[in-house]
Amino acid sequence: MFVRGSIVALITPMDADGIVDDAALARLVEFHVESGTAGIVAVGTTGESATLDEDEHCAVIARCVELAGGRIPVIAGTGANATAEAIRLTRCAEQAGADAALLVTPYYNKPTQAGLIAHHRAVAEAVSIPQILYNVPGRTACDLLPETTAELAQVQNIVGLKDATGDLDRVPQLRELCGPDFALYSGDDGSGCQFLLRGGDGVISVTSNVAPALMRRMCEAALAGERETALALNSQLDALHQALFVESNPIPVKWAMAEMGLARRGIRLPLTWLSDAQHSAVREAMQQVGAV
């Protein structure tokens, strides 16, 4: 298994002008190393991949690998809705020394299942780095079906799936179709604990940005089969799971990281800073986990 447990979907910290903040990025990587986070996803959806250009995208991946220094695995977000662009970004990740790439299904252009197979096969054949599929139909308008995932799991360097459907019935189905060595990660914090208890391997988590140690403990308990402990720990996180999605991700989590003093107030249009009306809800959820 590549990596198991709590994997943070890391924000890309920025200043007020939207420029990537290198000093804050270094703080965040150290925060997760010290907190025992199992892995880092650099420049995924939470990392604002949609508004970083290719040069910035590759630079942030390379910097995360450098900062991690082999102490924590780095999974690079390299998906795109153009296959050629996904190949270029995945090559950047491989050249930077990332441990794996995370490829969202092509968004907006709504490929067929045959198109998804062809797309992911093309990337896997072009770049040898281990690759994790990412299914989030709520954002992409494209659903990677379990049977399609199973076909792609036969490709040697396609090693796992991040499933953000929230459909827990898919977990045992995917495990049966894809086998015990294919990594299954939840991409939905709210149902992540149940995902693990049903046979998943980890959670690629927004919540872990704010409460990494508690997320790590919850995931470890669930993976060890300690159901009651895992559920109790997750109950402490429930309000935060919800609060971090009161507006589009990563708006609330970037506000939270600024409140914690780990990042500055910076986000790129078309996303805007968290509205004043939502501050109390996010702050109260942060207080429940001792983040502020």
Sequence and secondary structure as in RCSB ss.txt:
>XXXX:A:sequence
MFVRGSIVALITPMDADGIVDDAALARLVEFHVESGTAGIVAVGTTGESATLDEDEHCAVIARCVELAGGRIPVI
AGTGANATAEAIRLTRCAEQAGADAALLVTPYYNKPTQAGLIAHHRAVAEAVSIPQILYNVPGRTACDLLPETTA
ELAQVQNIVGLKDATGDLDRVPQLRELCGPDFALYSGDDGSGCQFLLRGGDGVISVTSNVAPALMRRMCEAALAG
ERETALALNSQLDALHQALFVESNPIPVKWAMAEMGLARRGIRLPLTWLSDAQHSAVREAMQQVGAV
>XXXX:A:secstr
    EEEEE    B TTS B HHHHHHHHHHHHHHT SEEEESSTTTTGGGS HHHHHHHHHHHHHHHTTSS EE
EE   SSHHHHHHHHHHHHHHT SEEEEE   SS   HHHHHHHHHHHHHH  S EEEEE HHHHS    HHHHH
HHTTSTTEEEEEE S  TTHHHHHHHHH TTSEEEE  HHHHHHHHHTT  EEEESGGGT HHHHHHHHHHHHTT
 HHHHHHHHHHHHHHHHHTTSSSTTHHHHHHHHHTTSS S   TTS    GGGHHHHHHHHHHTT  
